Amino acid sequence: MVGEQHVRRAAGQLDHRDAGAHAFDSKSESSAKDLGEKLRVPGDVAAWGVEVVELEEVGQGISVVSMQGRIDWGVRICTWNILLGLRLGKVVEIVRTHREFRDLDLFAIQEASTHDGRSDAEAIAEAMGAEYASFQATAQLFRGREQANALIWRRGLFDESPQVVSLSDLPRASLTRAERTLLRAIPPQRRIAIRAESEALRVYVMHLDVVGFTHKLEQFRAILTDMTSRHRVPLTLVAGDLNTFGPPRLQLWRRIRAAAHEAKLVELTHGLRRTHWTAQKLDAIYAGGAVGATHRAWTLNVRASDHLPVFADF
């Protein structure tokens, strides 16, 4: 049953990475109408439970199509910020028991950490099965904990071990004076992207900074610059947490989408409206190259982080 979420404290009172930042209440019997959502498909695929947006490109436009008649989806990817693995046991349980993870090809993780001397990515990959491999890279220490990006993939997808792309120490020539002042007052956090590639596929796992609007855009553009500097591949995927917090987020989303469009990337998650417990959209998945005309995206309403896992099939 789909549940409606209520925040106990105002968003401004919480750092979204605090251990208590994911606290919320639930009504177990709220309808799609109560949530202001359109019930798109039968069963548990609706509103907050699994918000599905299935798109079919038609000429210049995009229209919603139904799930009448199953499609044999070729690739499934998930991106999830797991909040420093503070509820790693719950994350592992969800990955092991929810059907959405069973056919996963790629799993992009942000804010992974280490527990009992073991990387979170390794623990999650083990829960997914022997056919999965993992890679984790630490961006910084946050309040004494490793904060890392990670990628889990179906074995055989990549020829070599993934690499790290720095998203820190970028030129600030395009920043406004106000944003430069902000970044001096609140020093930027260290940020990285993971890049994994083969002759057929390239994947980036991104986690953009919390502060600075143009600063985030420049970090996103750094990924696009790295992408265009490398050999061409049939399919490119960019997935992760863009941290598009605050009232200006709509303008920031437009600027990020314009940059993605210029790089010939399609946002597979364009129709999703919420990926975080504050009811904001912070996460996205982009694809370029061999992407079919029809794709779908959805979130899964589980309680193991302040973010929801975001999926895309195409």
Protein Blocks (a to p, Z undefined) as FASTA:
>chain_A
ZZddddfbdfklpcfkbmklmgccddfkbcfklnopacfbghjbgcjllccdddddehjb
ccdddfehiaddfbdcddddehholammmmmmmmmmmmklmmpfbdcdehiaceehiafk
lmmmmmnojkbccddddfbdcehiacdddddddehkambdcddddfehiafklpcfklmm
mmmmmgcddddddddddfkbccddddddfehjklmmmmmmmmmmmmmmpccdfbdcdedd
ehpgcjklmmmmmmmmmmmmmnopacfklmpmbfcfnlpafbdcddehjacfbdcddddd
ddfbfbdcddddZZ
